[in-house]
Amino acid sequence: MTDLKLENTKAQMRKGVLELCVLSIIAKEAAYPTDIINQLKEARMIVVEGTIYPLLNRLKDADLLDYSWQESKSGPPRKYYKITSSGLEFLDSLMETWGDLNKAVKHSQLNIQNNEQNS
């Protein structure tokens, strides 16, 4: 039962930072979904197409991303996503929130370590 709760919590944590990671990748340069997935995998954040495409559509509908079609050397044209100015502002806010959350977690970890040392 505990393993199931742990895996569920891990999945929720990954889901919570996925938007931040995807926007960060696309902020560097326009990106094709498969390239985004590969970069996430390199960072040990495993994501499948069934997760990434709905997220990209949601971000596009929120005017945080836009896309353009580009010819492909190996098949049909590909949809490349790029971040909008609204998306950059949103990403900046997410990064600020991430920084705050990271500080809070580090503070909590220090409290745990201090309690263990004082025990």
N, CA, C and O atoms as a printed pandas DataFrame, in Angstrom:
     atom_number atom_name residue_name chain_id  residue_number  x_coord  y_coord  z_coord
0              1         N          MET        A               1    0.834   -1.201    0.000
1              2        CA          MET        A               1    0.000    0.000    0.000
2              3         C          MET        A               1    0.872    1.255    0.000
3              4         O          MET        A               1    0.571    2.209   -0.718
4              5         N          THR        A               2    1.951    1.271    0.796
5              6        CA          THR        A               2    2.831    2.431    0.866
6              7         C          THR        A               2    3.527    2.677   -0.465
7              8         O          THR        A               2    3.688    3.827   -0.872
8              9         N          ASP        A               3    3.946    1.602   -1.159
9             10        CA          ASP        A               3    4.592    1.757   -2.462
10            11         C          ASP        A               3    3.656    2.419   -3.459
11            12         O          ASP        A               3    4.082    3.260   -4.250
12            13         N          LEU        A               4    2.389    2.046   -3.425
13            14        CA          LEU        A               4    1.396    2.620   -4.322
14            15         C          LEU        A               4    1.216    4.107   -4.034
15            16         O          LEU        A               4    1.128    4.911   -4.962
16            17         N          LYS        A               5    1.161    4.476   -2.770
17            18        CA          LYS        A               5    1.034    5.893   -2.396
18            19         C          LYS        A               5    2.261    6.680   -2.839
19            20         O          LYS        A               5    2.142    7.800   -3.336
20            21         N          LEU        A               6    3.435    6.090   -2.657
21            22        CA          LEU        A               6    4.671    6.756   -3.049
22            23         C          LEU        A               6    4.705    6.993   -4.552
23            24         O          LEU        A               6    5.048    8.088   -4.997
24            25         N          GLU        A               7    4.354    5.982   -5.336
25            26        CA          GLU        A               7    4.357    6.125   -6.803
26            27         C          GLU        A               7    3.341    7.169   -7.241
27            28         O          GLU        A               7    3.608    7.942   -8.161
28            29         N          ASN        A               8    2.188    7.203   -6.599
29            30        CA          ASN        A               8    1.168    8.201   -6.918
30            31         C          ASN        A               8    1.671    9.607   -6.603
31            32         O          ASN        A               8    1.463   10.533   -7.387
32            33         N          THR        A               9    2.323    9.765   -5.473
33            34        CA          THR        A               9    2.865   11.066   -5.087
34            35         C          THR        A               9    3.960   11.496   -6.055
35            36         O          THR        A               9    4.009   12.658   -6.457
36            37         N          LYS        A              10    4.834   10.574   -6.432
37            38        CA          LYS        A              10    5.889   10.890   -7.400
38            39         C          LYS        A              10    5.281   11.333   -8.730
39            40         O          LYS        A              10    5.741   12.304   -9.331
40            41         N          ALA        A              11    4.265   10.635   -9.181
41            42        CA          ALA        A              11    3.606   10.977  -10.453
42            43         C          ALA        A              11    2.989   12.376  -10.378
43            44         O          ALA        A              11    3.080   13.152  -11.329
44            45         N          GLN        A              12    2.367   12.687   -9.254
45            46        CA          GLN        A              12    1.762   14.012   -9.088
46            47         C          GLN        A              12    2.821   15.111   -9.070
47            48         O          GLN        A              12    2.602   16.201   -9.600
48            49         N          MET        A              13    3.961   14.823   -8.463
49            50        CA          MET        A              13    5.046   15.809   -8.428
50            51         C          MET        A              13    5.583   16.057   -9.841
51            52         O          MET        A              13    5.819   17.201  -10.230
52            53         N          ARG        A              14    5.774   14.973  -10.606
53            54        CA          ARG        A              14    6.262   15.121  -11.985
54            55         C          ARG        A              14    5.257   15.905  -12.822
55            56         O          ARG        A              14    5.628   16.788  -13.594
56            57         N          LYS        A              15    4.006   15.574  -12.660
57            58        CA          LYS        A              15    2.937   16.255  -13.404
58            59         C          LYS        A              15    2.939   17.744  -13.085
59            60         O          LYS        A              15    2.712   18.573  -13.966
60            61         N          GLY        A              16    3.194   18.078  -11.831
61            62        CA          GLY        A              16    3.188   19.467  -11.396
62            63         C          GLY        A              16    4.292   20.303  -12.014
63            64         O          GLY        A              16    4.119   21.508  -12.196
64            65         N          VAL        A              17    5.420   19.697  -12.341
65            66        CA          VAL        A              17    6.530   20.468  -12.916
66            67         C          VAL        A              17    6.659   20.274  -14.427
67            68         O          VAL        A              17    7.525   20.881  -15.056
68            69         N          LEU        A              18    5.815   19.441  -15.006
69            70        CA          LEU        A              18    5.911   19.171  -16.435
70            71         C          LEU        A              18    5.713   20.427  -17.277
71            72         O          LEU        A              18    6.466   20.663  -18.222
72            73         N          GLU        A              19    4.712   21.230  -16.946
73            74        CA          GLU        A              19    4.460   22.471  -17.672
74            75         C          GLU        A              19    5.697   23.370  -17.647
75            76         O          GLU        A              19    6.096   23.923  -18.672
76            77         N          LEU        A              20    6.285   23.506  -16.487
77            78        CA          LEU        A              20    7.496   24.316  -16.334
78            79         C          LEU        A              20    8.612   23.787  -17.228
79            80         O          LEU        A              20    9.275   24.562  -17.917
80            81         N          CYS        A              21    8.821   22.485  -17.222
81            82        CA          CYS        A              21    9.886   21.887  -18.025
82            83         C          CYS        A              21    9.633   22.057  -19.516
83            84         O          CYS        A              21   10.549   22.401  -20.264
84            85         N          VAL        A              22    8.411   21.822  -19.953
85            86        CA          VAL        A              22    8.078   21.943  -21.374
86            87         C          VAL        A              22    8.249   23.385  -21.838
87            88         O          VAL        A              22    8.840   23.633  -22.888
88            89         N          LEU        A              23    7.741   24.325  -21.072
89            90        CA          LEU        A              23    7.893   25.731  -21.452
90            91         C          LEU        A              23    9.362   26.141  -21.462
91            92         O          LEU        A              23    9.775   26.926  -22.316
92            93         N          SER        A              24   10.145   25.629  -20.539
93            94        CA          SER        A              24   11.583   25.943  -20.498
94            95         C          SER        A              24   12.288   25.432  -21.744
95            96         O          SER        A              24   13.139   26.122  -22.306
96            97         N          ILE        A              25   11.945   24.243  -22.172
97            98        CA          ILE        A              25   12.550   23.669  -23.378
98            99         C          ILE        A              25   12.189   24.515  -24.601
99           100         O          ILE        A              25   13.056   24.857  -25.405
100          101         N          ILE        A              26   10.915   24.845  -24.732
101          102        CA          ILE        A              26   10.455   25.585  -25.906
102          103         C          ILE        A              26   10.937   27.030  -25.868
103          104         O          ILE        A              26   11.070   27.655  -26.920
104          105         N          ALA        A              27   11.201   27.573  -24.689
105          106        CA          ALA        A              27   11.695   28.952  -24.587
106          107         C          ALA        A              27   13.065   29.092  -25.244
107          108         O          ALA        A              27   13.409   30.162  -25.746
108          109         N          LYS        A              28   13.849   28.007  -25.240
109          110        CA          LYS        A              28   15.184   28.042  -25.868
110          111         C          LYS        A              28   15.069   28.151  -27.377
111          112         O          LYS        A              28   15.778   28.938  -28.003
112          113         N          GLU        A              29   14.169   27.357  -27.967
113          114        CA          GLU        A              29   13.961   27.377  -29.414
114          115         C          GLU        A              29   12.683   26.604  -29.743
115          116         O          GLU        A              29   12.217   25.778  -28.957
116          117         N          ALA        A              30   12.132   26.891  -30.919
117          118        CA          ALA        A              30   10.948   26.159  -31.369
118          119         C          ALA        A              30   11.266   24.671  -31.348
119          120         O          ALA        A              30   12.383   24.261  -31.666
120          121         N          ALA        A              31   10.279   23.865  -30.972
121          122        CA          ALA        A              31   10.557   22.438  -30.793
122          123         C          ALA        A              31    9.421   21.567  -31.305
123          124         O          ALA        A              31    8.246   21.923  -31.225
124          125         N          TYR        A              32    9.808   20.426  -31.829
125          126        CA          TYR        A              32    8.889   19.389  -32.287
126          127         C          TYR        A              32    8.587   18.498  -31.077
127          128         O          TYR        A              32    9.491   18.225  -30.288
128          129         N          PRO        A              33    7.342   18.037  -30.911
129          130        CA          PRO        A              33    6.996   17.249  -29.717
130          131         C          PRO        A              33    7.934   16.082  -29.424
131          132         O          PRO        A              33    8.263   15.842  -28.263
132          133         N          THR        A              34    8.371   15.354  -30.445
133          134        CA          THR        A              34    9.280   14.233  -30.193
134          135         C          THR        A              34   10.592   14.726  -29.595
135          136         O          THR        A              34   11.168   14.065  -28.731
136          137         N          ASP        A              35   11.067   15.884  -30.051
137          138        CA          ASP        A              35   12.298   16.457  -29.487
138          139         C          ASP        A              35   12.091   16.849  -28.024
139          140         O          ASP        A              35   12.986   16.679  -27.195
140          141         N          ILE        A              36   10.914   17.372  -27.717
141          142        CA          ILE        A              36   10.594   17.741  -26.335
142          143         C          ILE        A              36   10.615   16.498  -25.450
143          144         O          ILE        A              36   11.200   16.506  -24.367
144          145         N          ILE        A              37    9.974   15.435  -25.919
145          146        CA          ILE        A              37    9.937   14.182  -25.162
146          147         C          ILE        A              37   11.357   13.663  -24.930
147          148         O          ILE        A              37   11.691   13.231  -23.826
148          149         N          ASN        A              38   12.185   13.706  -25.967
149          150        CA          ASN        A              38   13.562   13.226  -25.833
150          151         C          ASN        A              38   14.357   14.051  -24.825
151          152         O          ASN        A              38   15.132   13.496  -24.046
152          153         N          GLN        A              39   14.174   15.363  -24.833
153          154        CA          GLN        A              39   14.883   16.205  -23.860
154          155         C          GLN        A              39   14.402   15.914  -22.439
155          156         O          GLN        A              39   15.199   15.908  -21.501
156          157         N          LEU        A              40   13.112   15.675  -22.281
157          158        CA          LEU        A              40   12.583   15.325  -20.958
158          159         C          LEU        A              40   13.148   13.990  -20.495
159          160         O          LEU        A              40   13.493   13.828  -19.324
160          161         N          LYS        A              41   13.243   13.029  -21.422
161          162        CA          LYS        A              41   13.810   11.715  -21.071
162          163         C          LYS        A              41   15.268   11.848  -20.657
163          164         O          LYS        A              41   15.711   11.184  -19.721
164          165         N          GLU        A              42   16.023   12.710  -21.355
165          166        CA          GLU        A              42   17.426   12.943  -20.987
166          167         C          GLU        A              42   17.524   13.475  -19.563
167          168         O          GLU        A              42   18.493   13.197  -18.857
168          169         N          ALA        A              43   16.532   14.232  -19.147
169          170        CA          ALA        A              43   16.500   14.788  -17.793
170          171         C          ALA        A              43   15.870   13.811  -16.801
171          172         O          ALA        A              43   15.601   14.166  -15.653
172          173         N          ARG        A              44   15.640   12.581  -17.254
173          174        CA          ARG        A              44   15.053   11.512  -16.425
174          175         C          ARG        A              44   13.610   11.792  -16.038
175          176         O          ARG        A              44   13.130   11.322  -15.006
176          177         N          MET        A              45   12.923   12.562  -16.876
177          178        CA          MET        A              45   11.498   12.812  -16.680
178          179         C          MET        A              45   10.775   12.105  -17.818
179          180         O          MET        A              45   10.681   12.624  -18.930
180          181         N          ILE        A              46   10.274   10.928  -17.525
181          182        CA          ILE        A              46    9.685   10.084  -18.562
182          183         C          ILE        A              46    8.268   10.566  -18.868
183          184         O          ILE        A              46    7.409   10.643  -17.989
184          185         N          VAL        A              47    8.054   10.888  -20.151
185          186        CA          VAL        A              47    6.761   11.380  -20.614
186          187         C          VAL        A              47    6.455   10.681  -21.927
187          188         O          VAL        A              47    7.356   10.430  -22.728
188          189         N          VAL        A              48    5.193   10.368  -22.147
189          190        CA          VAL        A              48    4.776    9.726  -23.392
190          191         C          VAL        A              48    3.978   10.704  -24.238
191          192         O          VAL        A              48    3.522   11.739  -23.751
192          193         N          GLU        A              49    3.815   10.364  -25.515
193          194        CA          GLU        A              49    3.093   11.241  -26.433
194          195         C          GLU        A              49    1.676   11.532  -25.944
195          196         O          GLU        A              49    1.168   12.638  -26.123
196          197         N          GLY        A              50    1.044   10.542  -25.330
197          198        CA          GLY        A              50   -0.323   10.716  -24.833
198          199         C          GLY        A              50   -0.427   11.762  -23.736
199          200         O          GLY        A              50   -1.521   12.240  -23.435
200          201         N          THR        A              51    0.696   12.119  -23.139
201          202        CA          THR        A              51    0.728   13.169  -22.116
202          203         C          THR        A              51    1.114   14.502  -22.723
203          204         O          THR        A              51    0.543   15.535  -22.373
204          205         N          ILE        A              52    2.083   14.488  -23.635
205          206        CA          ILE        A              52    2.656   15.736  -24.132
206          207         C          ILE        A              52    1.716   16.465  -25.085
207          208         O          ILE        A              52    1.604   17.689  -25.014
208          209         N          TYR        A              53    1.039   15.744  -25.972
209          210        CA          TYR        A              53    0.180   16.418  -26.949
210          211         C          TYR        A              53   -0.988   17.169  -26.306
211          212         O          TYR        A              53   -1.242   18.313  -26.681
212          213         N          PRO        A              54   -1.705   16.573  -25.357
213          214        CA          PRO        A              54   -2.768   17.355  -24.694
214          215         C          PRO        A              54   -2.217   18.578  -23.951
215          216         O          PRO        A              54   -2.853   19.632  -23.925
216          217         N          LEU        A              55   -1.033   18.430  -23.347
217          218        CA          LEU        A              55   -0.415   19.559  -22.645
218          219         C          LEU        A              55   -0.081   20.679  -23.633
219          220         O          LEU        A              55   -0.381   21.844  -23.371
220          221         N          LEU        A              56    0.538   20.333  -24.766
221          222        CA          LEU        A              56    0.871   21.338  -25.774
222          223         C          LEU        A              56   -0.383   22.041  -26.291
223          224         O          LEU        A              56   -0.381   23.258  -26.477
224          225         N          ASN        A              57   -1.448   21.284  -26.522
225          226        CA          ASN        A              57   -2.712   21.890  -26.976
226          227         C          ASN        A              57   -3.298   22.824  -25.925
227          228         O          ASN        A              57   -3.809   23.896  -26.250
228          229         N          ARG        A              58   -3.222   22.414  -24.674
229          230        CA          ARG        A              58   -3.735   23.249  -23.578
230          231         C          ARG        A              58   -2.932   24.551  -23.484
231          232         O          ARG        A              58   -3.505   25.626  -23.307
232          233         N          LEU        A              59   -1.615   24.448  -23.603
233          234        CA          LEU        A              59   -0.758   25.641  -23.535
234          235         C          LEU        A              59   -0.996   26.552  -24.743
235          236         O          LEU        A              59   -0.945   27.776  -24.617
236          237         N          LYS        A              60   -1.253   25.962  -25.903
237          238        CA          LYS        A              60   -1.549   26.752  -27.096
238          239         C          LYS        A              60   -2.895   27.460  -26.937
239          240         O          LYS        A              60   -3.018   28.642  -27.260
240          241         N          ASP        A              61   -3.901   26.741  -26.441
241          242        CA          ASP        A              61   -5.232   27.337  -26.234
242          243         C          ASP        A              61   -5.181   28.479  -25.225
243          244         O          ASP        A              61   -5.998   29.398  -25.277
244          245         N          ALA        A              62   -4.224   28.418  -24.311
245          246        CA          ALA        A              62   -4.064   29.478  -23.305
246          247         C          ALA        A              62   -3.182   30.616  -23.826
247          248         O          ALA        A              62   -2.856   31.535  -23.075
248          249         N          ASP        A              63   -2.795   30.562  -25.102
249          250        CA          ASP        A              63   -1.967   31.579  -25.754
250          251         C          ASP        A              63   -0.556   31.650  -25.160
251          252         O          ASP        A              63    0.098   32.692  -25.211
252          253         N          LEU        A              64   -0.101   30.534  -24.601
253          254        CA          LEU        A              64    1.254   30.477  -24.063
254          255         C          LEU        A              64    2.227   29.927  -25.105
255          256         O          LEU        A              64    3.434   30.158  -25.036
256          257         N          LEU        A              65    1.673   29.197  -26.070
257          258        CA          LEU        A              65    2.458   28.645  -27.172
258          259         C          LEU        A              65    1.767   28.953  -28.488
259          260         O          LEU        A              65    0.560   29.187  -28.542
260          261         N          ASP        A              66    2.549   28.947  -29.525
261          262        CA          ASP        A              66    2.034   29.024  -30.883
262          263         C          ASP        A              66    2.782   27.954  -31.670
263          264         O          ASP        A              66    3.715   27.348  -31.143
264          265         N          TYR        A              67    2.402   27.712  -32.898
265          266        CA          TYR        A              67    3.114   26.716  -33.682
266          267         C          TYR        A              67    3.203   27.145  -35.131
267          268         O          TYR        A              67    2.461   28.010  -35.597
268          269         N          SER        A              68    4.127   26.519  -35.826
269          270        CA          SER        A              68    4.245   26.711  -37.267
270          271         C          SER        A              68    4.570   25.359  -37.876
271          272         O          SER        A              68    5.174   24.495  -37.240
272          273         N          TRP        A              69    4.157   25.197  -39.118
273          274        CA          TRP        A              69    4.448   23.969  -39.841
274          275         C          TRP        A              69    5.771   24.122  -40.562
275          276         O          TRP        A              69    6.033   25.146  -41.193
276          277         N          GLN        A              70    6.605   23.096  -40.464
277          278        CA          GLN        A              70    7.889   23.120  -41.158
278          279         C          GLN        A              70    8.034   21.835  -41.966
279          280         O          GLN        A              70    7.677   20.748  -41.513
280          281         N          GLU        A              71    8.562   21.990  -43.162
281          282        CA          GLU        A              71    8.785   20.829  -44.018
282          283         C          GLU        A              71    9.758   19.864  -43.346
283          284         O          GLU        A              71   10.681   20.270  -42.641
284          285         N          SER        A              72    9.526   18.596  -43.584
285          286        CA          SER        A              72   10.385   17.557  -43.024
286          287         C          SER        A              72   11.095   16.836  -44.162
287          288         O          SER        A              72   10.519   16.627  -45.229
288          289         N          LYS        A              73   12.334   16.463  -43.932
289          290        CA          LYS        A              73   13.095   15.711  -44.935
290          291         C          LYS        A              73   12.623   14.260  -45.001
291          292         O          LYS        A              73   12.857   13.562  -45.988
292          293         N          SER        A              74   11.963   13.824  -43.948
293          294        CA          SER        A              74   11.554   12.415  -43.884
294          295         C          SER        A              74   10.061   12.270  -43.609
295          296         O          SER        A              74    9.666   11.662  -42.613
296          297         N          GLY        A              75    9.233   12.826  -44.490
297          298        CA          GLY        A              75    7.801   12.647  -44.315
298          299         C          GLY        A              75    7.032   13.940  -44.409
299          300         O          GLY        A              75    7.499   14.915  -44.998
300          301         N          PRO        A              76    5.841   13.942  -43.820
301          302        CA          PRO        A              76    4.968   15.118  -43.913
302          303         C          PRO        A              76    5.512   16.287  -43.087
303          304         O          PRO        A              76    6.405   16.107  -42.259
304          305         N          PRO        A              77    4.962   17.498  -43.320
305          306        CA          PRO        A              77    5.391   18.653  -42.514
306          307         C          PRO        A              77    5.178   18.386  -41.022
307          308         O          PRO        A              77    4.308   17.607  -40.633
308          309         N          ARG        A              78    5.982   19.042  -40.207
309          310        CA          ARG        A              78    5.916   18.864  -38.755
310          311         C          ARG        A              78    5.488   20.161  -38.077
311          312         O          ARG        A              78    5.805   21.260  -38.533
312          313         N          LYS        A              79    4.769   20.001  -36.989
313          314        CA          LYS        A              79    4.312   21.146  -36.205
314          315         C          LYS        A              79    5.360   21.454  -35.141
315          316         O          LYS        A              79    5.619   20.633  -34.261
316          317         N          TYR        A              80    5.960   22.637  -35.225
317          318        CA          TYR        A              80    6.950   23.082  -34.252
318          319         C          TYR        A              80    6.315   24.133  -33.351
319          320         O          TYR        A              80    5.708   25.093  -33.825
320          321         N          TYR        A              81    6.465   23.936  -32.054
321          322        CA          TYR        A              81    5.891   24.859  -31.074
322          323         C          TYR        A              81    6.915   25.901  -30.673
323          324         O          TYR        A              81    8.101   25.608  -30.525
324          325         N          LYS        A              82    6.433   27.125  -30.499
325          326        CA          LYS        A              82    7.291   28.206  -30.004
326          327         C          LYS        A              82    6.523   28.931  -28.904
327          328         O          LYS        A              82    5.292   28.942  -28.882
328          329         N          ILE        A              83    7.272   29.527  -28.009
329          330        CA          ILE        A              83    6.663   30.210  -26.861
330          331         C          ILE        A              83    6.238   31.618  -27.290
331          332         O          ILE        A              83    6.910   32.258  -28.098
332          333         N          THR        A              84    5.133   32.083  -26.748
333          334        CA          THR        A              84    4.648   33.435  -27.024
334          335         C          THR        A              84    5.162   34.390  -25.943
335          336         O          THR        A              84    5.762   33.954  -24.960
336          337         N          SER        A              85    4.927   35.674  -26.125
337          338        CA          SER        A              85    5.329   36.632  -25.087
338          339         C          SER        A              85    4.556   36.358  -23.795
339          340         O          SER        A              85    5.109   36.491  -22.703
340          341         N          SER        A              86    3.292   35.981  -23.912
341          342        CA          SER        A              86    2.517   35.606  -22.716
342          343         C          SER        A              86    3.110   34.363  -22.064
343          344         O          SER        A              86    3.140   34.234  -20.841
344          345         N          GLY        A              87    3.580   33.453  -22.914
345          346        CA          GLY        A              87    4.202   32.231  -22.404
346          347         C          GLY        A              87    5.480   32.519  -21.645
347          348         O          GLY        A              87    5.759   31.884  -20.628
348          349         N          LEU        A              88    6.264   33.480  -22.138
349          350        CA          LEU        A              88    7.497   33.866  -21.432
350          351         C          LEU        A              88    7.184   34.476  -20.071
351          352         O          LEU        A              88    7.864   34.185  -19.087
352          353         N          GLU        A              89    6.158   35.319  -20.012
353          354        CA          GLU        A              89    5.747   35.910  -18.726
354          355         C          GLU        A              89    5.272   34.818  -17.769
355          356         O          GLU        A              89    5.606   34.823  -16.584
356          357         N          PHE        A              90    4.490   33.887  -18.304
357          358        CA          PHE        A              90    3.981   32.779  -17.501
358          359         C          PHE        A              90    5.139   31.923  -16.987
359          360         O          PHE        A              90    5.157   31.531  -15.820
360          361         N          LEU        A              91    6.108   31.635  -17.867
361          362        CA          LEU        A              91    7.281   30.856  -17.477
362          363         C          LEU        A              91    8.066   31.575  -16.389
363          364         O          LEU        A              91    8.509   30.938  -15.433
364          365         N          ASP        A              92    8.246   32.874  -16.509
365          366        CA          ASP        A              92    8.938   33.639  -15.467
366          367         C          ASP        A              92    8.233   33.478  -14.123
367          368         O          ASP        A              92    8.885   33.295  -13.095
368          369         N          SER        A              93    6.898   33.546  -14.132
369          370        CA          SER        A              93    6.132   33.374  -12.885
370          371         C          SER        A              93    6.292   31.966  -12.335
371          372         O          SER        A              93    6.444   31.777  -11.128
372          373         N          LEU        A              94    6.257   30.974  -13.229
373          374        CA          LEU        A              94    6.456   29.594  -12.782
374          375         C          LEU        A              94    7.836   29.406  -12.175
375          376         O          LEU        A              94    7.985   28.734  -11.155
376          377         N          MET        A              95    8.851   30.004  -12.806
377          378        CA          MET        A              95   10.219   29.890  -12.292
378          379         C          MET        A              95   10.339   30.531  -10.906
379          380         O          MET        A              95   11.030   30.009  -10.031
380          381         N          GLU        A              96    9.674   31.641  -10.719
381          382        CA          GLU        A              96    9.683   32.304   -9.409
382          383         C          GLU        A              96    9.011   31.410   -8.363
383          384         O          GLU        A              96    9.511   31.250   -7.250
384          385         N          THR        A              97    7.868   30.832   -8.744
385          386        CA          THR        A              97    7.164   29.932   -7.828
386          387         C          THR        A              97    8.014   28.705   -7.524
387          388         O          THR        A              97    8.071   28.250   -6.382
388          389         N          TRP        A              98    8.681   28.166   -8.561
389          390        CA          TRP        A              98    9.558   27.015   -8.358
390          391         C          TRP        A              98   10.673   27.365   -7.371
391          392         O          TRP        A              98   11.001   26.569   -6.491
392          393         N          GLY        A              99   11.249   28.548   -7.520
393          394        CA          GLY        A              99   12.293   28.985   -6.594
394          395         C          GLY        A              99   11.786   29.037   -5.164
395          396         O          GLY        A              99   12.468   28.593   -4.241
396          397         N          ASP        A             100   10.585   29.581   -4.981
397          398        CA          ASP        A             100    9.982   29.652   -3.639
398          399         C          ASP        A             100    9.740   28.255   -3.074
399          400         O          ASP        A             100   10.040   27.986   -1.910
400          401         N          LEU        A             101    9.195   27.369   -3.908
401          402        CA          LEU        A             101    8.934   25.998   -3.456
402          403         C          LEU        A             101   10.233   25.276   -3.115
403          404         O          LEU        A             101   10.311   24.549   -2.124
404          405         N          ASN        A             102   11.246   25.483   -3.943
405          406        CA          ASN        A             102   12.541   24.859   -3.700
406          407         C          ASN        A             102   13.124   25.318   -2.368
407          408         O          ASN        A             102   13.660   24.505   -1.615
408          409         N          LYS        A             103   13.023   26.614   -2.070
409          410        CA          LYS        A             103   13.503   27.138   -0.781
410          411         C          LYS        A             103   12.735   26.513    0.375
411          412         O          LYS        A             103   13.318   26.150    1.397
412          413         N          ALA        A             104   11.415   26.390    0.204
413          414        CA          ALA        A             104   10.586   25.819    1.275
414          415         C          ALA        A             104   10.961   24.358    1.533
415          416         O          ALA        A             104   11.028   23.925    2.683
416          417         N          VAL        A             105   11.204   23.604    0.463
417          418        CA          VAL        A             105   11.585   22.196    0.622
418          419         C          VAL        A             105   12.949   22.100    1.300
419          420         O          VAL        A             105   13.135   21.292    2.210
420          421         N          LYS        A             106   13.898   22.915    0.862
421          422        CA          LYS        A             106   15.230   22.896    1.485
422          423         C          LYS        A             106   15.139   23.269    2.960
423          424         O          LYS        A             106   15.822   22.679    3.797
424          425         N          HIS        A             107   14.303   24.240    3.276
425          426        CA          HIS        A             107   14.110   24.648    4.673
426          427         C          HIS        A             107   13.545   23.482    5.485
427          428         O          HIS        A             107   13.989   23.221    6.603
428          429         N          SER        A             108   12.562   22.787    4.910
429          430        CA          SER        A             108   11.972   21.629    5.594
430          431         C          SER        A             108   13.006   20.532    5.804
431          432         O          SER        A             108   13.040   19.893    6.856
432          433         N          GLN        A             109   13.857   20.317    4.790
433          434        CA          GLN        A             109   14.894   19.299    4.913
434          435         C          GLN        A             109   15.886   19.661    6.017
435          436         O          GLN        A             109   16.331   18.795    6.770
436          437         N          LEU        A             110   16.228   20.940    6.106
437          438        CA          LEU        A             110   17.136   21.374    7.171
438          439         C          LEU        A             110   16.511   21.148    8.537
439          440         O          LEU        A             110   17.193   20.734    9.474
440          441         N          ASN        A             111   15.206   21.419    8.655
441          442        CA          ASN        A             111   14.513   21.181    9.925
442          443         C          ASN        A             111   14.568   19.711   10.306
443          444         O          ASN        A             111   14.775   19.377   11.473
444          445         N          ILE        A             112   14.383   18.831    9.329
445          446        CA          ILE        A             112   14.436   17.390    9.593
446          447         C          ILE        A             112   15.842   17.000   10.034
447          448         O          ILE        A             112   16.010   16.256   11.001
448          449         N          GLN        A             113   16.858   17.505    9.321
449          450        CA          GLN        A             113   18.245   17.185    9.674
450          451         C          GLN        A             113   18.578   17.704   11.064
451          452         O          GLN        A             113   19.220   17.002   11.846
452          453         N          ASN        A             114   18.154   18.915   11.383
453          454        CA          ASN        A             114   18.429   19.480   12.710
454          455         C          ASN        A             114   17.740   18.657   13.794
455          456         O          ASN        A             114   18.323   18.426   14.853
456          457         N          ASN        A             115   16.512   18.213   13.545
457          458        CA          ASN        A             115   15.795   17.394   14.518
458          459         C          ASN        A             115   16.501   16.060   14.728
459          460         O          ASN        A             115   16.577   15.559   15.850
460          461         N          GLU        A             116   17.019   15.488   13.639
461          462        CA          GLU        A             116   17.717   14.205   13.751
462          463         C          GLU        A             116   19.026   14.367   14.531
463          464         O          GLU        A             116   19.399   13.491   15.311
464          465         N          GLN        A             117   19.716   15.481   14.319
465          466        CA          GLN        A             117   20.973   15.722   15.032
466          467         C          GLN        A             117   20.744   15.992   16.514
467          468         O          GLN        A             117   21.583   15.657   17.350
468          469         N          ASN        A             118   19.611   16.594   16.833
469          470        CA          ASN        A             118   19.297   16.917   18.232
470          471         C          ASN        A             118   18.687   15.744   18.984
471          472         O          ASN        A             118   18.510   15.811   20.200
472          473         N          SER        A             119   18.362   14.660   18.264
473          474        CA          SER        A             119   17.743   13.503   18.918
474          475         C          SER        A             119   18.771   12.632   19.579
475          476         O          SER        A             119   18.425   11.614   20.178
